[in-house]
């Protein structure tokens, strides 16, 4: 599972749904770059929204000079701040633990398009009887996201947050949906909300790192991938993306070390090792 916008990297991050939670044993990784939202009925099976499904930025599109002066680079300031809703909220006592949330995401990644449509139908039925049911709005939003109807998911995330401001799952899933819509700063702020309430959520740190990569903030992205690896040192996707980020600002030895380890854990990372672990300058820009 990999993120971003073009053929910059093999399997991108689109929201963290398939392989972003992957470690050594994870094999269900997307193999294409992010696509435009498609009608629900055409969504393929087993493609739950995930940051690693998001295509990474194209190095060719990055300015060779100081990216901070370029429109391609988003200022670093504020990217680690939680969204306004999260900033003033306290943890929901009914929120899932990190381990439970990770298990739930893994189960959702195994669902098919038919399963997501059934989830959508159940949520719609509940909302007919209880229009203000926040959990049903969250479930409908997740179903829309996994069916690649990202714009349709947005209003439900907003409604869910009105009464679930302290629930990290809302922020995480909303962040992934925003990644798919290329709303990278909003995604970064929502992932920040998720880690505020669940500071050991490696996937939320990974998602925020992906959002920063999309904004050409490679050094800041390294920090998030490092925090994800502090939770799980065998998190192959975080190692791979950190290696690519290192390569973007000439940290050649660190890049190769991470990419070699990632390739041992996940053979798909061998592509990134061949491309970004050669020791040459790859991408310049963002927060030098």
JOWOJO-V381523 format. One record per pair of residues at least 6 apart in sequence whose ideal C-beta (glycine too) atoms are under 6 Angstrom apart, sorted by the first residue. I is the first residue (numbers start at 1). GAP is how many residues later the second one is. D is the distance in whole Angstrom. If there is no record, write none. Layout:
I;GAP;D / I;GAP;D
This chain:
1;17;4 / 1;18;3 / 1;19;5 / 1;28;5 / 1;29;5 / 1;49;5 / 1;51;2 / 1;52;5 / 2;7;5 / 2;9;4 / 2;10;4 / 2;11;5 / 2;50;5 / 3;9;5 / 3;10;2 / 3;48;5 / 3;51;3 / 3;53;6 / 3;207;4 / 4;8;5 / 4;50;5 / 4;51;4 / 4;52;3 / 4;53;5 / 4;210;6 / 5;50;5 / 5;52;6 / 6;49;5 / 6;52;4 / 8;48;4 / 8;49;6 / 8;50;5 / 8;51;6 / 9;47;4 / 10;261;4 / 11;18;5 / 11;19;6 / 11;20;5 / 12;21;5 / 12;42;5 / 12;43;4 / 12;44;5 / 13;38;4 / 13;39;4 / 13;41;4 / 13;197;4 / 14;20;5 / 14;39;3 / 14;40;4 / 14;166;6 / 15;34;4 / 15;35;5 / 15;36;5 / 15;38;6 / 15;161;3 / 15;164;5 / 15;165;6 / 16;34;4 / 16;35;3 / 16;160;5 / 16;187;5 / 16;191;5 / 17;31;4 / 17;32;4 / 17;33;2 / 17;36;6 / 17;92;6 / 18;10;5 / 18;11;6 / 18;12;5 / 18;32;5 / 18;91;5 / 19;7;6 / 19;10;4 / 19;33;4 / 19;218;6 / 20;30;5 / 20;31;4 / 20;32;4 / 20;183;5 / 20;186;5 / 20;217;6 / 21;84;6 / 21;182;5 / 22;215;6 / 23;211;5 / 23;212;6 / 24;210;5 / 24;241;5 / 30;23;4 / 33;22;3 / 34;20;5 / 34;21;5 / 37;111;5 / 37;112;6 / 37;113;5 / 37;114;6 / 38;110;5 / 40;107;4 / 40;109;5 / 43;70;5 / 43;104;4 / 43;105;5 / 45;67;4 / 45;68;5 / 48;60;5 / 48;61;4 / 48;98;5 / 49;96;4 / 49;97;5 / 49;127;5 / 51;128;6 / 51;155;6 / 51;156;4 / 51;159;4 / 52;185;5 / 54;125;5 / 54;156;6 / 57;157;6 / 59;223;6 / 59;224;4 / 62;221;5 / 62;223;5 / 63;7;5 / 64;220;6 / 67;6;4 / 67;149;5 / 67;218;3 / 67;219;5 / 72;144;6 / 73;143;4 / 73;212;6 / 73;213;5 / 74;111;6 / 74;141;4 / 76;141;5 / 76;144;5 / 76;211;5 / 79;109;4 / 80;112;5 / 81;111;6 / 82;110;4 / 82;111;4 / 82;114;5 / 83;106;5 / 83;107;5 / 83;110;5 / 85;76;5 / 85;80;5 / 86;85;6 / 86;107;3 / 86;110;6 / 89;76;4 / 89;77;4 / 90;76;5 / 91;75;5 / 91;106;5 / 92;74;4 / 92;75;4 / 95;72;5 / 95;73;6 / 98;100;5 / 98;102;5 / 98;103;5 / 101;68;6 / 116;27;5 / 116;30;5 / 116;31;5 / 119;24;4 / 120;23;4 / 123;13;5 / 123;16;4 / 123;17;4 / 126;7;6 / 126;10;4 / 127;9;5 / 134;26;5 / 134;29;4 / 134;30;5 / 137;19;4 / 137;22;5 / 137;23;4 / 138;22;4 / 138;32;6 / 140;16;5 / 141;12;4 / 141;15;4 / 141;16;5 / 142;31;6 / 144;8;5 / 144;9;4 / 145;8;5 / 145;32;5 / 150;27;5 / 150;30;5 / 150;31;5 / 153;24;5 / 157;17;4 / 160;10;5 / 161;9;6 / 164;6;5 / 168;26;4 / 168;29;4 / 168;30;4 / 171;19;5 / 171;22;4 / 171;23;4 / 172;22;4 / 172;32;5 / 174;16;5 / 175;12;5 / 175;15;4 / 175;16;4 / 175;32;5 / 178;8;5 / 178;9;4 / 179;8;5 / 184;27;5 / 184;30;5 / 184;31;5 / 187;24;4 / 188;20;5 / 188;23;4 / 191;13;5 / 191;16;5 / 191;17;4 / 194;7;6 / 194;10;4 / 195;6;6 / 195;9;5 / 200;31;5 / 202;26;4 / 202;29;4 / 202;30;5 / 202;33;6 / 205;19;5 / 205;22;5 / 205;23;4 / 206;22;5 / 206;32;5 / 208;16;5 / 209;12;4 / 209;15;3 / 209;16;5 / 212;8;5 / 212;9;4 / 213;8;5 / 216;69;5 / 216;70;3 / 217;69;5 / 217;70;5 / 218;27;4 / 218;30;4 / 218;31;6 / 218;68;5 / 219;68;5 / 220;67;6 / 221;24;5 / 222;20;6 / 222;23;5 / 225;13;5 / 225;16;5 / 225;17;4 / 228;7;6 / 228;10;4 / 229;6;6 / 229;9;5 / 236;26;5 / 236;29;4 / 236;30;4 / 239;19;5 / 239;22;5 / 239;23;4 / 240;22;4 / 240;29;4 / 240;32;5 / 242;16;5 / 243;12;5 / 243;15;3 / 243;16;4 / 244;28;6 / 244;32;5 / 246;8;4 / 246;9;4 / 247;8;4 / 247;29;4 / 247;35;4 / 248;34;6 / 248;35;4 / 250;31;5 / 252;27;5 / 255;22;6 / 256;21;4 / 259;13;6 / 259;14;4 / 259;18;4 / 262;7;4 / 263;6;4 / 263;7;5 / 263;10;5 / 276;6;6
